[in-house]
């Protein structure tokens, strides 16, 4: 079995209003040393053993998990014996 | 400057209906080898250089980013020169 860890974030060029809102809340808590907050989605995907897990993860990201116009993704794949 | 990477996920004991929904969508795309999907939040936090960045990140997580009753978090901190 494999464990895919996928991180989906906005592209640098895309404004992240939610991140701005969280930064404001953090500043109101007194942590003014925080300069930027960007928020993304994190997926943990357990997958039965397949030949090319990278291909499966990439296809799922391209077709479903990430809006490739505005978002970018990166991933790690662990064999669940190592996870 | 530091870059904090924070991963907030549901505790194992908490049902993840959104993850179940995404798994269903993935199966309908034909990827039936996917056995489980869990969804979380991912934060990238840029912070000015402070003495104990770990303490700042943990306090922000405990106070704001994670609902410690249902969620758990882990984080990494990179000096932005390494990022």
N, CA and C atoms of all chains as a GROMACS GRO file, in nm:
protein
  498
    1UNK      N    1   0.084  -0.120   0.000
    1UNK     CA    2   0.000   0.000   0.000
    1UNK      C    3   0.088   0.125   0.000
    2UNK      N    4   0.038   0.229  -0.064
    2UNK     CA    5   0.110   0.357  -0.072
    2UNK      C    6   0.029   0.464   0.000
    3UNK      N    7   0.101   0.565   0.051
    3UNK     CA    8   0.038   0.685   0.106
    3UNK      C    9   0.085   0.804   0.024
    4UNK      N   10  -0.008   0.866  -0.047
    4UNK     CA   11   0.025   0.987  -0.123
    4UNK      C   12  -0.010   1.108  -0.040
    5UNK      N   13   0.085   1.200  -0.028
    5UNK     CA   14   0.059   1.326   0.042
    5UNK      C   15   0.059   1.437  -0.063
    6UNK      N   16  -0.053   1.504  -0.081
    6UNK     CA   17  -0.067   1.605  -0.187
    6UNK      C   18  -0.090   1.743  -0.123
    7UNK      N   19  -0.016   1.842  -0.174
    7UNK     CA   20  -0.029   1.979  -0.125
    7UNK      C   21  -0.073   2.066  -0.241
    8UNK      N   22  -0.190   2.124  -0.229
    8UNK     CA   23  -0.244   2.208  -0.336
    8UNK      C   24  -0.245   2.353  -0.287
    9UNK      N   25  -0.177   2.440  -0.359
    9UNK     CA   26  -0.174   2.580  -0.317
    9UNK      C   27  -0.204   2.672  -0.436
   10UNK      N   28  -0.242   2.793  -0.406
   10UNK     CA   29  -0.262   2.889  -0.514
   10UNK      C   30  -0.128   2.919  -0.580
   11UNK      N   31  -0.132   2.947  -0.708
   11UNK     CA   32  -0.012   2.995  -0.777
   11UNK      C   33   0.029   3.129  -0.715
   12UNK      N   34   0.160   3.160  -0.720
   12UNK     CA   35   0.210   3.283  -0.658
   12UNK      C   36   0.133   3.405  -0.706
   13UNK      N   37   0.095   3.403  -0.835
   13UNK     CA   38   0.032   3.522  -0.896
   13UNK      C   39  -0.111   3.542  -0.848
   14UNK      N   40  -0.168   3.441  -0.782
   14UNK     CA   41  -0.309   3.449  -0.744
   14UNK      C   42  -0.322   3.506  -0.602
   15UNK      N   43  -0.404   3.606  -0.585
   15UNK     CA   44  -0.429   3.665  -0.453
   15UNK      C   45  -0.497   3.560  -0.364
   16UNK      N   46  -0.462   3.558  -0.237
   16UNK     CA   47  -0.518   3.459  -0.143
   16UNK      C   48  -0.593   3.535  -0.033
   17UNK      N   49  -0.718   3.574  -0.059
   17UNK     CA   50  -0.792   3.655   0.039
   17UNK      C   51  -0.809   3.585   0.175
   18UNK      N   52  -0.823   3.452   0.169
   18UNK     CA   53  -0.838   3.378   0.295
   18UNK      C   54  -0.709   3.388   0.377
   19UNK      N   55  -0.598   3.379   0.307
   19UNK     CA   56  -0.469   3.393   0.374
   19UNK      C   57  -0.455   3.532   0.436
   20UNK      N   58  -0.499   3.633   0.363
   20UNK     CA   59  -0.495   3.770   0.416
   20UNK      C   60  -0.582   3.782   0.541
   21UNK      N   61  -0.696   3.719   0.538
   21UNK     CA   62  -0.789   3.727   0.653
   21UNK      C   63  -0.726   3.659   0.775
   22UNK      N   64  -0.663   3.544   0.753
   22UNK     CA   65  -0.601   3.472   0.865
   22UNK      C   66  -0.482   3.554   0.918
   23UNK      N   67  -0.408   3.618   0.826
   23UNK     CA   68  -0.296   3.702   0.872
   23UNK      C   69  -0.348   3.814   0.962
   24UNK      N   70  -0.461   3.875   0.923
   24UNK     CA   71  -0.519   3.980   1.006
   24UNK      C   72  -0.556   3.928   1.144
   25UNK      N   73  -0.614   3.811   1.148
   25UNK     CA   74  -0.653   3.752   1.277
   25UNK      C   75  -0.529   3.724   1.362
   26UNK      N   76  -0.423   3.676   1.297
   26UNK     CA   77  -0.298   3.646   1.368
   26UNK      C   78  -0.237   3.776   1.424
   27UNK      N   79  -0.243   3.882   1.345
   27UNK     CA   80  -0.192   4.010   1.394
   27UNK      C   81  -0.273   4.059   1.513
   28UNK      N   82  -0.405   4.041   1.507
   28UNK     CA   83  -0.489   4.085   1.620
   28UNK      C   84  -0.459   4.004   1.747
   29UNK      N   85  -0.403   3.883   1.729
   29UNK     CA   86  -0.362   3.804   1.846
   29UNK      C   87  -0.227   3.854   1.899
   30UNK      N   88  -0.165   3.946   1.824
   30UNK     CA   89  -0.040   4.004   1.872
   30UNK      C   90   0.085   3.952   1.803
   31UNK      N   91   0.073   3.863   1.708
   31UNK     CA   92   0.190   3.806   1.641
   31UNK      C   93   0.221   3.887   1.513
   32UNK      N   94   0.270   4.008   1.535
   32UNK     CA   95   0.291   4.098   1.421
   32UNK      C   96   0.415   4.060   1.341
   33UNK      N   97   0.492   3.962   1.390
   33UNK     CA   98   0.609   3.918   1.314
   33UNK      C   99   0.570   3.833   1.191
   34UNK      N  100   0.443   3.795   1.186
   34UNK     CA  101   0.396   3.716   1.071
   34UNK      C  102   0.378   3.810   0.951
   35UNK      N  103   0.442   3.776   0.841
   35UNK     CA  104   0.443   3.869   0.726
   35UNK      C  105   0.352   3.823   0.613
   36UNK      N  106   0.332   3.692   0.602
   36UNK     CA  107   0.244   3.644   0.495
   36UNK      C  108   0.187   3.508   0.534
   37UNK      N  109   0.062   3.486   0.496
   37UNK     CA  110  -0.002   3.356   0.519
   37UNK      C  111  -0.066   3.314   0.388
   38UNK      N  112  -0.035   3.193   0.345
   38UNK     CA  113  -0.102   3.137   0.227
   38UNK      C  114  -0.163   3.004   0.269
   39UNK      N  115  -0.285   2.982   0.225
   39UNK     CA  116  -0.359   2.864   0.268
   39UNK      C  117  -0.380   2.772   0.149
   40UNK      N  118  -0.365   2.641   0.174
   40UNK     CA  119  -0.389   2.544   0.067
   40UNK      C  120  -0.460   2.423   0.122
   41UNK      N  121  -0.477   2.325   0.036
   41UNK     CA  122  -0.543   2.200   0.075
   41UNK      C  123  -0.437   2.090   0.086
   42UNK      N  124  -0.463   2.000   0.177
   42UNK     CA  125  -0.368   1.890   0.202
   42UNK      C  126  -0.447   1.760   0.196
   43UNK      N  127  -0.401   1.667   0.114
   43UNK     CA  128  -0.473   1.539   0.099
   43UNK      C  129  -0.380   1.424   0.138
   44UNK      N  130  -0.434   1.332   0.215
   44UNK     CA  131  -0.363   1.206   0.240
   44UNK      C  132  -0.443   1.098   0.167
   45UNK      N  133  -0.379   1.031   0.074
   45UNK     CA  134  -0.448   0.935  -0.012
   45UNK      C  135  -0.384   0.798   0.004
   46UNK      N  136  -0.461   0.703   0.060
   46UNK     CA  137  -0.410   0.565   0.071
   46UNK      C  138  -0.449   0.491  -0.055
   47UNK      N  139  -0.353   0.420  -0.112
   47UNK     CA  140  -0.372   0.356  -0.242
   47UNK      C  141  -0.316   0.214  -0.237
   48UNK      N  142  -0.390   0.122  -0.293
   48UNK     CA  143  -0.340  -0.015  -0.304
   48UNK      C  144  -0.214  -0.012  -0.390
   49UNK      N  145  -0.131  -0.115  -0.377
   49UNK     CA  146  -0.005  -0.119  -0.452
   49UNK      C  147  -0.034  -0.124  -0.602
   50UNK      N  148   0.018  -0.026  -0.673
   50UNK     CA  149   0.002  -0.022  -0.820
   50UNK      C  150   0.141  -0.002  -0.879
   51UNK      N  151   0.152  -0.022  -1.011
   51UNK     CA  152   0.284  -0.014  -1.074
   51UNK      C  153   0.341   0.128  -1.068
   52UNK      N  154   0.259   0.226  -1.112
   52UNK     CA  155   0.310   0.364  -1.118
   52UNK      C  156   0.221   0.456  -1.033
   53UNK      N  157   0.244   0.458  -0.900
   53UNK     CA  158   0.160   0.541  -0.814
   53UNK      C  159   0.170   0.689  -0.850
   54UNK      N  160   0.287   0.731  -0.898
   54UNK     CA  161   0.301   0.875  -0.933
   54UNK      C  162   0.200   0.913  -1.040
   55UNK      N  163   0.186   0.825  -1.139
   55UNK     CA  164   0.091   0.855  -1.249
   55UNK      C  165  -0.051   0.866  -1.196
   56UNK      N  166  -0.088   0.775  -1.106
   56UNK     CA  167  -0.224   0.779  -1.051
   56UNK      C  168  -0.247   0.911  -0.976
   57UNK      N  169  -0.150   0.947  -0.890
   57UNK     CA  170  -0.164   1.071  -0.812
   57UNK      C  171  -0.173   1.192  -0.905
   58UNK      N  172  -0.086   1.196  -1.006
   58UNK     CA  173  -0.086   1.313  -1.095
   58UNK      C  174  -0.218   1.324  -1.172
   59UNK      N  175  -0.269   1.210  -1.220
   59UNK     CA  176  -0.394   1.215  -1.293
   59UNK      C  177  -0.509   1.261  -1.204
   60UNK      N  178  -0.512   1.211  -1.081
   60UNK     CA  179  -0.617   1.251  -0.987
   60UNK      C  180  -0.606   1.401  -0.955
   61UNK      N  181  -0.484   1.450  -0.941
   61UNK     CA  182  -0.466   1.594  -0.914
   61UNK      C  183  -0.511   1.676  -1.034
   62UNK      N  184  -0.467   1.636  -1.153
   62UNK     CA  185  -0.502   1.714  -1.273
   62UNK      C  186  -0.652   1.712  -1.301
   63UNK      N  187  -0.716   1.597  -1.273
   63UNK     CA  188  -0.859   1.584  -1.308
   63UNK      C  189  -0.953   1.634  -1.198
   64UNK      N  190  -0.901   1.632  -1.071
   64UNK     CA  191  -1.000   1.655  -0.963
   64UNK      C  192  -0.951   1.747  -0.850
   65UNK      N  193  -0.834   1.718  -0.796
   65UNK     CA  194  -0.797   1.783  -0.671
   65UNK      C  195  -0.748   1.927  -0.689
   66UNK      N  196  -0.691   1.958  -0.805
   66UNK     CA  197  -0.637   2.093  -0.822
   66UNK      C  198  -0.700   2.161  -0.943
   67UNK      N  199  -0.731   2.288  -0.929
   67UNK     CA  200  -0.775   2.369  -1.043
   67UNK      C  201  -0.649   2.423  -1.108
   68UNK      N  202  -0.604   2.357  -1.213
   68UNK     CA  203  -0.471   2.386  -1.267
   68UNK      C  204  -0.460   2.528  -1.325
   69UNK      N  205  -0.572   2.598  -1.339
   69UNK     CA  206  -0.561   2.737  -1.385
   69UNK      C  207  -0.509   2.827  -1.274
   70UNK      N  208  -0.553   2.799  -1.151
   70UNK     CA  209  -0.520   2.890  -1.040
   70UNK      C  210  -0.428   2.825  -0.937
   71UNK      N  211  -0.424   2.692  -0.940
   71UNK     CA  212  -0.351   2.624  -0.833
   71UNK      C  213  -0.236   2.542  -0.889
   72UNK      N  214  -0.143   2.515  -0.799
   72UNK     CA  215  -0.032   2.427  -0.832
   72UNK      C  216  -0.027   2.320  -0.724
   73UNK      N  217   0.032   2.205  -0.753
   73UNK     CA  218   0.037   2.099  -0.650
   73UNK      C  219   0.174   2.033  -0.649
   74UNK      N  220   0.207   1.979  -0.535
   74UNK     CA  221   0.324   1.891  -0.524
   74UNK      C  222   0.283   1.772  -0.439
   75UNK      N  223   0.359   1.666  -0.448
   75UNK     CA  224   0.318   1.547  -0.374
   75UNK      C  225   0.439   1.465  -0.331
   76UNK      N  226   0.415   1.380  -0.232
   76UNK     CA  227   0.514   1.281  -0.189
   76UNK      C  228   0.441   1.148  -0.186
   77UNK      N  229   0.514   1.041  -0.215
   77UNK     CA  230   0.452   0.909  -0.207
   77UNK      C  231   0.538   0.821  -0.119
   78UNK      N  232   0.478   0.768  -0.015
   78UNK     CA  233   0.550   0.679   0.076
   78UNK      C  234   0.492   0.540   0.063
   79UNK      N  235   0.581   0.441   0.073
   79UNK     CA  236   0.528   0.306   0.084
   79UNK      C  237   0.480   0.292   0.228
   80UNK      N  238   0.359   0.246   0.249
   80UNK     CA  239   0.302   0.254   0.383
   80UNK      C  240   0.382   0.178   0.486
   81UNK      N  241   0.469   0.095   0.442
   81UNK     CA  242   0.554   0.028   0.539
   81UNK      C  243   0.648   0.133   0.601
   82UNK      N  244   0.687   0.243   0.521
   82UNK     CA  245   0.778   0.346   0.575
   82UNK      C  246   0.700   0.455   0.647
   83UNK      N  247   0.570   0.471   0.618
   83UNK     CA  248   0.495   0.590   0.663
   83UNK      C  249   0.496   0.604   0.814
   84UNK      N  250   1.448   3.550   0.785
   84UNK     CA  251   1.304   3.518   0.777
   84UNK      C  252   1.284   3.367   0.780
   85UNK      N  253   1.172   3.324   0.834
   85UNK     CA  254   1.139   3.181   0.843
   85UNK      C  255   1.014   3.153   0.760
   86UNK      N  256   1.006   3.027   0.713
   86UNK     CA  257   0.884   2.979   0.649
   86UNK      C  258   0.832   2.862   0.731
   87UNK      N  259   0.715   2.880   0.790
   87UNK     CA  260   0.652   2.771   0.864
   87UNK      C  261   0.553   2.700   0.773
   88UNK      N  262   0.564   2.567   0.767
   88UNK     CA  263   0.467   2.489   0.690
   88UNK      C  264   0.384   2.410   0.791
   89UNK      N  265   0.253   2.435   0.794
   89UNK     CA  266   0.166   2.374   0.895
   89UNK      C  267   0.062   2.284   0.824
   90UNK      N  268   0.048   2.163   0.877
   90UNK     CA  269  -0.050   2.068   0.822
   90UNK      C  270  -0.151   2.036   0.930
   91UNK      N  271  -0.276   2.071   0.904
   91UNK     CA  272  -0.382   2.048   1.003
   91UNK      C  273  -0.475   1.940   0.948
   92UNK      N  274  -0.489   1.831   1.022
   92UNK     CA  275  -0.577   1.724   0.976
   92UNK      C  276  -0.670   1.679   1.088
   93UNK      N  277  -0.778   1.614   1.049
   93UNK     CA  278  -0.868   1.559   1.151
   93UNK      C  279  -0.795   1.450   1.228
   94UNK      N  280  -0.827   1.437   1.357
   94UNK     CA  281  -0.778   1.323   1.434
   94UNK      C  282  -0.831   1.195   1.372
   95UNK      N  283  -0.757   1.085   1.387
   95UNK     CA  284  -0.794   0.956   1.327
   95UNK      C  285  -0.937   0.918   1.364
   96UNK      N  286  -0.976   0.950   1.488
   96UNK     CA  287  -1.108   0.905   1.537
   96UNK      C  288  -1.222   0.984   1.474
   97UNK      N  289  -1.190   1.094   1.406
   97UNK     CA  290  -1.296   1.182   1.353
   97UNK      C  291  -1.328   1.142   1.210
   98UNK      N  292  -1.456   1.122   1.180
   98UNK     CA  293  -1.500   1.089   1.045
   98UNK      C  294  -1.472   1.209   0.953
   99UNK      N  295  -1.430   1.181   0.830
   99UNK     CA  296  -1.399   1.288   0.735
   99UNK      C  297  -1.494   1.278   0.615
  100UNK      N  298  -1.615   1.334   0.628
  100UNK     CA  299  -1.713   1.318   0.520
  100UNK      C  300  -1.665   1.376   0.386
  101UNK      N  301  -1.588   1.485   0.395
  101UNK     CA  302  -1.539   1.546   0.272
  101UNK      C  303  -1.442   1.449   0.202
  102UNK      N  304  -1.360   1.385   0.283
  102UNK     CA  305  -1.267   1.286   0.228
  102UNK      C  306  -1.342   1.171   0.163
  103UNK      N  307  -1.450   1.128   0.227
  103UNK     CA  308  -1.533   1.020   0.171
  103UNK      C  309  -1.592   1.064   0.036
  104UNK      N  310  -1.635   1.189   0.032
  104UNK     CA  311  -1.697   1.240  -0.092
  104UNK      C  312  -1.593   1.243  -0.205
  105UNK      N  313  -1.473   1.289  -0.173
  105UNK     CA  314  -1.368   1.296  -0.275
  105UNK      C  315  -1.331   1.154  -0.320
  106UNK      N  316  -1.327   1.061  -0.224
  106UNK     CA  317  -1.296   0.922  -0.262
  106UNK      C  318  -1.400   0.869  -0.361
  107UNK      N  319  -1.526   0.901  -0.335
  107UNK     CA  320  -1.632   0.858  -0.427
  107UNK      C  321  -1.611   0.916  -0.566
  108UNK      N  322  -1.575   1.042  -0.572
  108UNK     CA  323  -1.552   1.107  -0.702
  108UNK      C  324  -1.433   1.043  -0.772
  109UNK      N  325  -1.330   1.011  -0.695
  109UNK     CA  326  -1.211   0.947  -0.753
  109UNK      C  327  -1.247   0.809  -0.808
  110UNK      N  328  -1.329   0.735  -0.734
  110UNK     CA  329  -1.372   0.603  -0.783
  110UNK      C  330  -1.452   0.617  -0.911
  111UNK      N  331  -1.538   0.718  -0.918
  111UNK     CA  332  -1.619   0.737  -1.040
  111UNK      C  333  -1.531   0.773  -1.159
  112UNK      N  334  -1.410   0.825  -1.130
  112UNK     CA  335  -1.316   0.852  -1.241
  112UNK      C  336  -1.244   0.724  -1.282
  113UNK      N  337  -1.267   0.617  -1.204
  113UNK     CA  338  -1.208   0.489  -1.243
  113UNK      C  339  -1.088   0.446  -1.160
  114UNK      N  340  -1.048   0.524  -1.063
  114UNK     CA  341  -0.930   0.492  -0.981
  114UNK      C  342  -0.973   0.418  -0.855
  115UNK      N  343  -1.013   0.294  -0.876
  115UNK     CA  344  -1.070   0.217  -0.764
  115UNK      C  345  -0.962   0.165  -0.670
  116UNK      N  346  -0.834   0.184  -0.708
  116UNK     CA  347  -0.726   0.142  -0.617
  116UNK      C  348  -0.710   0.236  -0.498
  117UNK      N  349  -0.780   0.350  -0.504
  117UNK     CA  350  -0.774   0.444  -0.392
  117UNK      C  351  -0.861   0.392  -0.277
  118UNK      N  352  -0.802   0.377  -0.160
  118UNK     CA  353  -0.874   0.312  -0.049
  118UNK      C  354  -0.922   0.412   0.055
  119UNK      N  355  -0.851   0.522   0.070
  119UNK     CA  356  -0.895   0.620   0.170
  119UNK      C  357  -0.844   0.759   0.130
  120UNK      N  358  -0.925   0.860   0.156
  120UNK     CA  359  -0.882   0.998   0.132
  120UNK      C  360  -0.914   1.078   0.258
  121UNK      N  361  -0.814   1.150   0.307
  121UNK     CA  362  -0.838   1.240   0.420
  121UNK      C  363  -0.791   1.378   0.379
  122UNK      N  364  -0.872   1.476   0.411
  122UNK     CA  365  -0.844   1.612   0.365
  122UNK      C  366  -0.809   1.699   0.485
  123UNK      N  367  -0.709   1.787   0.465
  123UNK     CA  368  -0.671   1.879   0.572
  123UNK      C  369  -0.638   2.015   0.516
  124UNK      N  370  -0.594   2.102   0.605
  124UNK     CA  371  -0.556   2.237   0.563
  124UNK      C  372  -0.405   2.249   0.567
  125UNK      N  373  -0.353   2.329   0.476
  125UNK     CA  374  -0.208   2.347   0.466
  125UNK      C  375  -0.181   2.498   0.470
  126UNK      N  376  -0.094   2.539   0.558
  126UNK     CA  377  -0.063   2.682   0.572
  126UNK      C  378   0.086   2.704   0.547
  127UNK      N  379   0.115   2.805   0.468
  127UNK     CA  380   0.254   2.852   0.456
  127UNK      C  381   0.260   2.989   0.524
  128UNK      N  382   0.343   2.998   0.626
  128UNK     CA  383   0.347   3.120   0.708
  128UNK      C  384   0.488   3.180   0.704
  129UNK      N  385   0.498   3.299   0.645
  129UNK     CA  386   0.629   3.367   0.642
  129UNK      C  387   0.638   3.454   0.767
  130UNK      N  388   0.751   3.444   0.835
  130UNK     CA  389   0.767   3.510   0.965
  130UNK      C  390   0.903   3.578   0.972
  131UNK      N  391   0.903   3.698   1.024
  131UNK     CA  392   1.031   3.767   1.045
  131UNK      C  393   1.114   3.684   1.143
  132UNK      N  394   1.245   3.706   1.143
  132UNK     CA  395   1.332   3.627   1.230
  132UNK      C  396   1.300   3.656   1.376
  133UNK      N  397   1.267   3.551   1.449
  133UNK     CA  398   1.237   3.563   1.593
  133UNK      C  399   1.321   3.459   1.666
  134UNK      N  400   1.329   3.472   1.798
  134UNK     CA  401   1.414   3.380   1.873
  134UNK      C  402   1.362   3.236   1.868
  135UNK      N  403   1.235   3.217   1.901
  135UNK     CA  404   1.180   3.080   1.906
  135UNK      C  405   1.061   3.067   1.809
  136UNK      N  406   1.089   3.047   1.679
  136UNK     CA  407   0.980   3.038   1.582
  136UNK      C  408   0.885   2.921   1.612
  137UNK      N  409   0.938   2.816   1.672
  137UNK     CA  410   0.851   2.701   1.701
  137UNK      C  411   0.740   2.743   1.797
  138UNK      N  412   0.777   2.823   1.896
  138UNK     CA  413   0.676   2.866   1.995
  138UNK      C  414   0.568   2.951   1.928
  139UNK      N  415   0.612   3.039   1.839
  139UNK     CA  416   0.514   3.126   1.770
  139UNK      C  417   0.418   3.040   1.689
  140UNK      N  418   0.472   2.945   1.613
  140UNK     CA  419   0.387   2.860   1.527
  140UNK      C  420   0.291   2.779   1.614
  141UNK      N  421   0.342   2.721   1.722
  141UNK     CA  422   0.255   2.637   1.807
  141UNK      C  423   0.144   2.719   1.871
  142UNK      N  424   0.177   2.839   1.915
  142UNK     CA  425   0.074   2.924   1.978
  142UNK      C  426  -0.034   2.962   1.876
  143UNK      N  427   0.011   2.996   1.753
  143UNK     CA  428  -0.085   3.033   1.649
  143UNK      C  429  -0.174   2.914   1.614
  144UNK      N  430  -0.114   2.795   1.608
  144UNK     CA  431  -0.194   2.675   1.578
  144UNK      C  432  -0.295   2.649   1.690
  145UNK      N  433  -0.248   2.654   1.814
  145UNK     CA  434  -0.337   2.624   1.928
  145UNK      C  435  -0.449   2.727   1.941
  146UNK      N  436  -0.416   2.851   1.910
  146UNK     CA  437  -0.515   2.958   1.931
  146UNK      C  438  -0.608   2.980   1.812
  147UNK      N  439  -0.557   2.943   1.690
  147UNK     CA  440  -0.634   2.986   1.572
  147UNK      C  441  -0.649   2.881   1.461
  148UNK      N  442  -0.536   2.823   1.420
  148UNK     CA  443  -0.541   2.745   1.295
  148UNK      C  444  -0.603   2.606   1.314
  149UNK      N  445  -0.592   2.550   1.432
  149UNK     CA  446  -0.644   2.413   1.450
  149UNK      C  447  -0.748   2.410   1.561
  150UNK      N  448  -0.854   2.334   1.539
  150UNK     CA  449  -0.953   2.308   1.645
  150UNK      C  450  -0.902   2.186   1.721
  151UNK      N  451  -0.836   2.210   1.832
  151UNK     CA  452  -0.762   2.102   1.898
  151UNK      C  453  -0.852   1.991   1.952
  152UNK      N  454  -0.983   2.013   1.952
  152UNK     CA  455  -1.073   1.904   1.994
  152UNK      C  456  -1.083   1.798   1.885
  153UNK      N  457  -1.084   1.843   1.759
  153UNK     CA  458  -1.109   1.749   1.648
  153UNK      C  459  -0.988   1.732   1.557
  154UNK      N  460  -0.898   1.829   1.567
  154UNK     CA  461  -0.787   1.827   1.471
  154UNK      C  462  -0.652   1.813   1.539
  155UNK      N  463  -0.556   1.771   1.460
  155UNK     CA  464  -0.419   1.763   1.507
  155UNK      C  465  -0.333   1.836   1.404
  156UNK      N  466  -0.217   1.884   1.443
  156UNK     CA  467  -0.133   1.954   1.346
  156UNK      C  468   0.013   1.913   1.361
  157UNK      N  469   0.085   1.928   1.252
  157UNK     CA  470   0.232   1.914   1.257
  157UNK      C  471   0.290   2.026   1.173
  158UNK      N  472   0.415   2.054   1.194
  158UNK     CA  473   0.470   2.168   1.120
  158UNK      C  474   0.619   2.148   1.093
  159UNK      N  475   0.667   2.222   0.996
  159UNK     CA  476   0.812   2.228   0.966
  159UNK      C  477   0.846   2.377   0.961
  160UNK      N  478   0.969   2.408   1.001
  160UNK     CA  479   1.011   2.548   0.992
  160UNK      C  480   1.143   2.552   0.916
  161UNK      N  481   1.143   2.630   0.809
  161UNK     CA  482   1.265   2.643   0.729
  161UNK      C  483   1.314   2.787   0.740
  162UNK      N  484   1.446   2.800   0.743
  162UNK     CA  485   1.498   2.936   0.733
  162UNK      C  486   1.485   2.972   0.585
  163UNK      N  487   1.429   3.086   0.553
  163UNK     CA  488   1.395   3.113   0.414
  163UNK      C  489   1.515   3.112   0.322
  164UNK      N  490   1.632   3.118   0.378
  164UNK     CA  491   1.749   3.106   0.292
  164UNK      C  492   1.751   2.964   0.235
  165UNK      N  493   1.698   2.859   0.315
  165UNK     CA  494   1.702   2.720   0.266
  165UNK      C  495   1.581   2.689   0.181
  166UNK      N  496   1.469   2.762   0.196
  166UNK     CA  497   1.338   2.722   0.138
  166UNK      C  498   1.348   2.704  -0.014
   0.00000   0.00000   0.00000
